[in-house]
Amino acid sequence: MKTKIQPVKSVFGTLFILTIVSLLIHLGCQLQSGEKTTVIIDTDANNELDDQHALAYLFFNGETFIVPGVTVNTTSGGGDINQQAKEAERVMKLCTVDQLIPLKKGANGSFNDIKPFIQQPQFDGADAVNFIISEANKQRSEKLVLLPVGKLTNIALALAKDQSIASKVRIVWLGSNYPDPGEYNLENDIPALNYILSQDVPFEMVTVRYGKDTGTSHVYVTKEQIQTEMAGSGPKSMPVEGRHGGDFTSFGDYSVNLFEHCDFYGNPPQRALFDMAAVSIVKNHQWASKREIPAPVMTGNGWKEQPDNQRKIMIWENFDRDAILADFFSTIKKYKIVKSE
């Protein structure tokens, strides 16, 4: 009898080992799925005040993101590329990441003007464009997220120079009032947008929709909220001169100062943190809804739908303002500094 029972024990032992191995593999998959998201943010930092808050939110989410670099571009507001870079650098210093994360200057001009020169050693925006390509070509388990919160020039130029990166990146763009026309980021370089819409690259539009509660326009704050929640928040930095003068040693205090020098709209008087909301849905996709559509094209008369287009893009809308702002304020106070790799 013993010789007959022994193989049964062996079978049960084998099953036990296989079960443990299966559980370990499953656990490994779960751990892997919790990997940090690698993001390059592309910003016209000196244009308004939402860019600064998007940058800080990204920099203080060290448990969620890796940020290999920041790239800047020039839109019609906020001065040239040097002024855009200066504001980005100011925020990076206040967030104590200026020695950790590189800052690259991008395009002053527009896509159609620069594209003929992108194979030359130097061209308008070369530092940012080449950096994006280099980072996209690095081996990663997940796609590199490109998070443009201004015009799309740098991203479109990178795709045009090296089309192989299309399969290695995910573009999440804060822009457009889709399905309505208009919107600042879009209008600053429509050809760059249309070029990306024509390419086989993952592309998501985080809608703005001025004055409506379905876009990032709905993720607004009041001056009183900023004064209550932001004052003194963030790590202590060396003194940094603000855009409007004065010296600051925390991003929170600089945020309060920015809101003392801006216009407010609506009732109650408010200001939207459009760009910060774009960061939030990369962190947690449940804070908005998304839907897939055939890629349209932007014409002089507005959006032209292309219902038979096999190329699909994603639209983000209906943002959970309360959840996003609660996490933003909490993150600024309980920050964890990101790493670049």
C-alpha positions as CSV (number, residue, x, y, z in Angstrom):
1,M,0.0,0.0,0.0
2,K,2.8,2.4,0.8
3,T,4.2,2.1,-2.7
4,K,0.8,3.0,-4.1
5,I,0.3,6.0,-1.8
6,Q,3.7,7.5,-2.3
7,P,3.0,8.7,-5.9
8,V,-0.2,10.3,-4.7
9,K,1.8,12.3,-2.2
10,S,4.2,13.2,-4.9
11,V,1.3,14.5,-7.1
12,F,-0.1,16.6,-4.3
13,G,3.4,18.0,-3.6
14,T,3.8,18.9,-7.2
15,L,0.4,20.5,-7.3
16,F,1.3,22.5,-4.2
17,I,4.5,23.7,-5.7
18,L,2.8,24.7,-8.9
19,T,0.1,26.6,-7.0
20,I,2.8,28.5,-5.1
21,V,4.7,29.3,-8.3
22,S,1.4,30.4,-9.9
23,L,0.6,32.7,-7.0
24,L,4.1,34.2,-7.1
25,I,3.8,34.8,-10.9
26,H,0.4,36.5,-10.3
27,L,1.9,38.6,-7.5
28,G,4.8,39.6,-9.8
29,C,2.3,40.7,-12.4
30,Q,0.5,42.8,-9.9
31,L,3.7,44.4,-8.7
32,Q,4.7,45.1,-12.3
33,S,1.4,46.7,-13.1
34,G,2.1,49.1,-10.3
35,E,5.2,50.5,-12.0
36,K,5.7,54.2,-12.1
37,T,4.6,56.1,-15.3
38,T,7.5,57.8,-17.1
39,V,6.4,61.3,-18.3
40,I,8.0,64.1,-20.3
41,I,6.0,67.3,-19.8
42,D,6.1,69.8,-22.6
43,T,5.1,73.3,-21.5
44,D,4.7,77.0,-22.4
45,A,5.4,77.6,-18.7
46,N,5.3,81.4,-18.7
47,N,2.0,81.7,-20.6
48,E,-0.5,81.6,-17.7
49,L,-0.5,80.0,-14.2
50,D,-1.9,76.5,-14.8
51,D,1.4,75.2,-16.3
52,Q,3.2,76.0,-13.0
53,H,0.7,73.9,-11.0
54,A,0.9,71.1,-13.5
55,L,4.7,71.0,-13.1
56,A,4.5,71.1,-9.3
57,Y,1.8,68.3,-9.2
58,L,4.0,66.2,-11.4
59,F,7.2,66.8,-9.4
60,F,5.5,66.0,-6.1
61,N,4.0,62.7,-7.3
62,G,7.2,60.7,-6.8
63,E,5.2,57.5,-5.9
64,T,3.4,57.7,-9.3
65,F,5.8,59.3,-11.9
66,I,9.3,59.3,-13.2
67,V,10.2,62.5,-15.0
68,P,13.3,62.2,-17.2
69,G,13.0,65.8,-18.4
70,V,11.0,68.9,-19.0
71,T,10.7,70.5,-22.4
72,V,9.4,74.0,-23.2
73,N,7.9,75.7,-26.2
74,T,6.7,79.2,-27.1
75,T,3.1,80.2,-27.6
76,S,1.8,83.7,-28.4
77,G,1.7,84.6,-24.7
78,G,4.5,84.7,-22.1
79,G,7.4,85.8,-24.3
80,D,10.0,83.8,-26.2
81,I,11.6,80.5,-25.5
82,N,14.1,82.0,-23.0
83,Q,11.2,83.4,-20.9
84,Q,9.3,80.2,-21.1
85,A,12.4,78.3,-19.9
86,K,13.0,80.8,-17.1
87,E,9.6,80.2,-15.6
88,A,9.9,76.5,-15.9
89,E,13.3,76.7,-14.2
90,R,11.8,78.9,-11.5
91,V,9.2,76.3,-10.6
92,M,11.8,73.5,-10.8
93,K,14.0,75.3,-8.2
94,L,11.0,75.9,-5.9
95,C,10.1,72.2,-6.2
96,T,13.8,71.3,-5.5
97,V,14.2,69.3,-8.7
98,D,16.3,71.6,-10.8
99,Q,19.5,69.6,-10.0
100,L,17.6,66.3,-10.7
101,I,15.7,66.8,-13.9
102,P,17.0,68.4,-17.1
103,L,15.2,71.3,-18.8
104,K,15.4,71.5,-22.6
105,K,14.4,74.4,-24.8
106,G,12.1,73.7,-27.7
107,A,10.5,75.5,-30.6
108,N,10.0,79.2,-30.8
109,G,8.4,78.8,-34.2
110,S,5.8,76.6,-35.8
111,F,5.8,73.1,-37.2
112,N,5.6,74.0,-40.9
113,D,8.4,76.5,-40.6
114,I,10.8,74.2,-38.8
115,K,10.0,70.8,-40.4
116,P,12.2,71.3,-43.5
117,F,15.3,71.7,-41.3
118,I,14.9,68.9,-38.8
119,Q,17.6,66.7,-40.3
120,Q,20.2,69.5,-39.9
121,P,22.5,69.4,-36.9
122,Q,20.8,72.5,-35.4
123,F,17.3,73.8,-35.9
124,D,14.7,75.7,-33.9
125,G,13.8,73.5,-31.0
126,A,16.5,70.9,-31.6
127,D,17.4,70.4,-27.9
128,A,13.9,69.5,-26.9
129,V,13.1,67.5,-30.0
130,N,16.3,65.4,-29.9
131,F,15.8,64.8,-26.2
132,I,12.2,63.5,-26.8
133,I,13.5,61.1,-29.5
134,S,16.3,59.9,-27.3
135,E,14.1,59.2,-24.3
136,A,11.4,57.5,-26.5
137,N,14.0,55.1,-27.9
138,K,15.1,53.9,-24.5
139,Q,14.0,50.4,-23.5
140,R,11.0,50.5,-21.2
141,S,8.3,48.1,-20.1
142,E,5.6,50.8,-20.8
143,K,5.3,53.5,-23.4
144,L,6.8,56.9,-22.6
145,V,4.0,59.4,-21.9
146,L,4.5,62.7,-23.7
147,L,2.4,65.3,-21.9
148,P,2.2,68.5,-24.0
149,V,0.2,71.2,-22.2
150,G,0.9,73.9,-24.8
151,K,1.1,73.8,-28.6
152,L,2.1,70.5,-30.2
153,T,5.1,71.7,-32.2
154,N,7.9,69.9,-30.3
155,I,6.0,66.6,-30.3
156,A,5.1,66.8,-34.0
157,L,8.7,67.6,-34.9
158,A,10.0,64.6,-32.9
159,L,7.6,62.3,-34.8
160,A,8.5,63.8,-38.1
161,K,12.3,63.4,-37.5
162,D,12.0,59.8,-36.2
163,Q,8.7,58.1,-37.1
164,S,9.8,55.0,-35.3
165,I,9.0,56.6,-31.9
166,A,5.3,56.5,-32.8
167,S,5.1,52.9,-31.4
168,K,7.0,53.8,-28.2
169,V,5.0,56.8,-26.9
170,R,1.6,57.8,-25.7
171,I,0.7,61.4,-26.4
172,V,-1.7,63.0,-23.8
173,W,-2.4,66.6,-25.0
174,L,-4.2,69.3,-23.0
175,G,-5.9,71.1,-25.9
176,S,-9.0,71.7,-28.0
177,N,-12.7,72.4,-27.3
178,Y,-13.7,69.4,-29.3
179,P,-16.2,69.1,-30.9
180,D,-16.3,72.9,-30.9
181,P,-13.6,75.0,-32.6
182,G,-11.1,77.3,-31.0
183,E,-8.8,76.9,-28.0
184,Y,-5.5,78.5,-27.3
185,N,-3.1,75.5,-27.5
186,L,-4.7,74.3,-30.7
187,E,-4.7,77.6,-32.5
188,N,-1.0,78.2,-31.7
189,D,0.0,75.4,-34.2
190,I,-2.9,73.8,-36.1
191,P,-0.5,72.1,-38.7
192,A,1.3,70.3,-35.8
193,L,-2.0,69.0,-34.5
194,N,-3.1,67.8,-38.0
195,Y,0.2,66.1,-38.5
196,I,-0.1,64.1,-35.3
197,L,-3.8,63.3,-36.2
198,S,-2.5,61.8,-39.5
199,Q,0.1,59.6,-37.8
200,D,-0.4,56.1,-36.3
201,V,0.5,57.1,-32.8
202,P,-1.5,56.8,-29.6
203,F,-3.1,60.3,-29.1
204,E,-5.5,61.5,-26.4
205,M,-7.1,65.0,-26.3
206,V,-7.8,66.3,-22.8
207,T,-10.5,68.8,-23.6
208,V,-10.6,72.4,-22.4
209,R,-14.2,73.6,-23.3
210,Y,-14.1,77.1,-22.0
211,G,-17.1,77.9,-19.7
212,K,-18.5,74.3,-19.8
213,D,-18.5,71.7,-17.0
214,T,-17.5,68.8,-19.3
215,G,-13.9,70.0,-19.9
216,T,-10.9,70.9,-17.8
217,S,-12.4,74.4,-17.6
218,H,-14.5,72.8,-14.8
219,V,-11.4,72.1,-12.7
220,Y,-11.3,75.6,-11.2
221,V,-10.1,77.1,-8.0
222,T,-10.9,80.3,-6.2
223,K,-8.4,82.8,-4.8
224,E,-9.5,81.9,-1.3
225,Q,-8.9,78.2,-1.9
226,I,-5.4,78.9,-3.1
227,Q,-4.6,81.1,-0.1
228,T,-6.0,78.5,2.4
229,E,-4.6,75.4,0.8
230,M,-1.3,76.5,-0.8
231,A,0.4,79.0,1.6
232,G,3.7,77.5,2.8
233,S,3.1,74.1,1.1
234,G,5.9,72.2,-0.6
235,P,9.5,71.6,0.3
236,K,11.7,74.5,1.4
237,S,14.0,75.8,-1.3
238,M,16.7,78.5,-1.7
239,P,15.1,81.9,-2.3
240,V,13.8,82.2,-5.9
241,E,12.7,85.5,-7.4
242,G,9.1,85.3,-8.7
243,R,7.7,86.3,-12.0
244,H,6.1,89.3,-10.5
245,G,9.0,90.1,-8.1
246,G,9.6,89.1,-4.6
247,D,11.5,86.1,-3.3
248,F,9.9,82.7,-2.4
249,T,11.1,79.6,-0.7
250,S,8.2,77.3,-1.4
251,F,6.0,76.6,-4.4
252,G,2.9,77.1,-2.3
253,D,3.8,80.7,-1.5
254,Y,4.7,81.3,-5.2
255,S,1.3,79.8,-6.1
256,V,-0.5,82.4,-3.8
257,N,1.5,85.2,-5.5
258,L,0.6,84.0,-9.0
259,F,-3.1,84.1,-8.0
260,E,-2.7,87.6,-6.7
261,H,-1.6,88.7,-10.2
262,C,-4.3,87.1,-12.4
263,D,-7.8,87.7,-13.6
264,F,-10.8,85.7,-12.4
265,Y,-13.9,84.8,-14.2
266,G,-17.4,83.6,-13.3
267,N,-19.4,83.5,-10.1
268,P,-17.8,82.8,-7.7
269,P,-14.6,84.4,-9.2
270,Q,-12.5,81.5,-10.3
271,R,-9.5,80.3,-12.4
272,A,-9.2,76.9,-14.1
273,L,-6.1,74.7,-13.6
274,F,-6.4,73.2,-17.1
275,D,-2.9,71.7,-17.3
276,M,-2.9,70.3,-13.9
277,A,-6.1,68.3,-14.7
278,A,-4.2,66.7,-17.6
279,V,-1.6,65.4,-15.2
280,S,-4.3,64.1,-12.9
281,I,-5.9,61.8,-15.5
282,V,-2.5,60.3,-16.3
283,K,-2.2,59.5,-12.6
284,N,-5.8,58.2,-12.3
285,H,-7.9,57.5,-15.3
286,Q,-11.0,57.2,-13.2
287,W,-11.1,61.0,-12.6
288,A,-12.5,61.6,-16.1
289,S,-14.3,59.7,-18.8
290,K,-12.8,58.8,-22.2
291,R,-14.2,57.7,-25.5
292,E,-12.7,56.6,-28.8
293,I,-13.5,58.5,-32.0
294,P,-12.3,58.3,-35.6
295,A,-9.6,61.0,-35.9
296,P,-11.0,64.2,-37.3
297,V,-9.0,67.0,-38.9
298,M,-9.0,70.7,-38.0
299,T,-9.8,73.0,-40.9
300,G,-10.3,76.8,-41.2
301,N,-14.0,76.2,-40.5
302,G,-13.5,74.0,-37.4
303,W,-13.4,70.3,-36.9
304,K,-14.1,68.1,-39.9
305,E,-15.3,64.6,-38.9
306,Q,-14.0,61.6,-40.7
307,P,-16.4,58.8,-39.6
308,D,-14.8,56.2,-41.9
309,N,-11.2,56.9,-40.7
310,Q,-9.5,53.8,-39.4
311,R,-7.2,56.0,-37.3
312,K,-8.7,56.3,-33.8
313,I,-7.9,58.8,-31.0
314,M,-9.2,59.2,-27.4
315,I,-11.2,62.1,-26.0
316,W,-11.1,62.9,-22.3
317,E,-14.1,64.8,-20.7
318,N,-16.3,65.0,-17.6
319,F,-13.5,65.6,-15.1
320,D,-14.1,64.9,-11.4
321,R,-13.2,68.3,-10.0
322,D,-13.6,67.5,-6.4
323,A,-11.4,64.3,-6.6
324,I,-8.7,66.0,-8.7
325,L,-8.4,69.1,-6.4
326,A,-8.5,67.0,-3.2
327,D,-5.5,65.0,-4.6
328,F,-3.7,68.0,-5.9
329,F,-3.8,69.9,-2.5
330,S,-2.9,66.7,-0.6
331,T,0.0,66.0,-2.9
332,I,1.4,69.5,-2.5
333,K,1.3,69.2,1.3
334,K,2.5,65.5,1.4
335,Y,4.9,65.6,-1.4
336,K,7.3,63.0,-2.6
337,I,9.9,64.3,-5.0
338,V,10.1,62.5,-8.4
339,K,13.2,61.0,-9.8
340,S,14.4,61.3,-13.4
341,E,15.0,57.5,-13.8
